[in-house]
């Protein structure tokens, strides 16, 4: 499974009736079906969030994710485990990560 540990900047947006101010964070780990996020934006387990970020020159503008778990670290940042909800976007992300990682190996 293709996975990246590059700290990728990410925009967090909140859909629907929970719409609130956008937030920022960093993806600490990223794979095709999930990610680990560091942020100061408040998040709750089970919450839906939309992510915007770039991988290998490919933009992901509205990737739907569910917050699976949230912990606060000693610096006050939240560490959240996210699972991606859109199968088409997960396949596109897998291709982009595989391409990125194949270039890093060379």
C-alpha positions as CSV (number, residue, x, y, z in Angstrom):
1,X,0.0,0.0,0.0
2,X,1.4,3.4,-1.0
3,X,1.9,5.7,2.0
4,X,3.6,9.0,2.5
5,X,4.9,10.5,5.7
6,X,5.6,14.0,4.2
7,X,4.0,16.7,6.3
8,X,1.5,18.0,3.8
9,X,-0.4,21.3,4.5
10,X,-4.2,20.8,4.4
11,X,-7.3,23.0,4.5
12,X,-10.2,21.7,6.6
13,X,-13.7,22.6,5.7
14,X,-16.9,21.6,7.5
15,X,-20.0,20.7,5.5
16,X,-23.7,21.1,6.1
17,X,-25.3,22.2,9.3
18,X,-22.0,22.1,11.2
19,X,-20.6,24.6,8.8
20,X,-18.0,26.7,10.7
21,X,-14.8,28.6,10.0
22,X,-12.2,26.7,7.9
23,X,-9.1,25.4,9.7
24,X,-5.6,24.4,8.8
25,X,-3.4,21.5,9.6
26,X,-0.7,19.1,8.4
27,X,-1.1,15.5,7.2
28,X,1.5,13.6,9.2
29,X,0.8,10.3,7.4
30,X,-1.2,9.8,4.2
31,X,-2.4,6.7,2.5
32,X,-5.1,6.0,0.0
33,X,-7.8,5.3,2.5
34,X,-6.8,7.3,5.6
35,X,-4.6,9.9,7.1
36,X,-3.2,11.2,10.4
37,X,-3.8,14.9,10.9
38,X,-2.2,17.4,13.2
39,X,-4.2,20.6,13.8
40,X,-5.4,23.2,16.3
41,X,-8.8,23.2,14.7
42,X,-11.4,21.5,17.1
43,X,-12.6,18.1,15.9
44,X,-14.9,15.5,17.3
45,X,-14.9,11.8,16.7
46,X,-17.4,10.8,14.1
47,X,-17.4,14.3,12.5
48,X,-17.3,14.8,8.7
49,X,-14.7,17.1,7.3
50,X,-13.7,18.1,3.8
51,X,-9.9,18.3,3.0
52,X,-8.1,20.2,0.3
53,X,-4.4,19.5,-0.3
54,X,-1.9,18.6,-3.0
55,X,0.1,15.5,-3.6
56,X,2.7,15.1,-6.3
57,X,1.3,18.1,-8.2
58,X,-2.3,16.7,-8.1
59,X,-4.9,18.8,-6.2
60,X,-7.5,17.2,-4.0
61,X,-10.0,20.0,-3.4
62,X,-12.9,18.3,-1.6
63,X,-11.9,14.9,-0.2
64,X,-14.6,13.7,2.2
65,X,-13.2,12.3,5.5
66,X,-14.6,11.0,8.8
67,X,-12.8,11.7,12.1
68,X,-12.1,8.3,13.6
69,X,-10.2,9.4,16.7
70,X,-8.8,12.5,18.3
71,X,-6.1,13.0,20.9
72,X,-4.4,16.1,22.2
73,X,-0.6,16.1,22.4
74,X,1.6,17.8,25.0
75,X,1.8,20.9,22.8
76,X,-1.9,21.4,22.6
77,X,-2.3,20.2,19.0
78,X,-4.9,17.6,18.0
79,X,-3.8,14.4,16.4
80,X,-6.7,13.0,14.5
81,X,-7.1,9.7,12.5
82,X,-9.2,10.2,9.4
83,X,-10.8,7.7,7.1
84,X,-11.6,8.8,3.5
85,X,-15.2,8.2,2.3
86,X,-15.1,8.5,-1.5
87,X,-13.9,5.3,-3.4
88,X,-13.1,7.2,-6.6
89,X,-11.0,9.7,-4.8
90,X,-9.3,7.0,-2.8
91,X,-8.2,5.3,-6.0
92,X,-7.0,8.6,-7.5
93,X,-5.0,9.3,-4.3
94,X,-3.5,5.8,-4.4
95,X,-2.2,6.4,-7.9
96,X,-0.8,9.8,-7.0
97,X,1.0,8.4,-3.9
98,X,2.4,5.4,-5.8
99,X,3.8,7.7,-8.4
100,X,5.3,10.0,-5.8
101,X,6.9,7.1,-3.9
102,X,8.3,5.5,-7.0
103,X,10.1,8.8,-7.8
104,X,11.5,9.0,-4.3
105,X,13.0,5.5,-4.6
106,X,14.9,6.3,-7.8
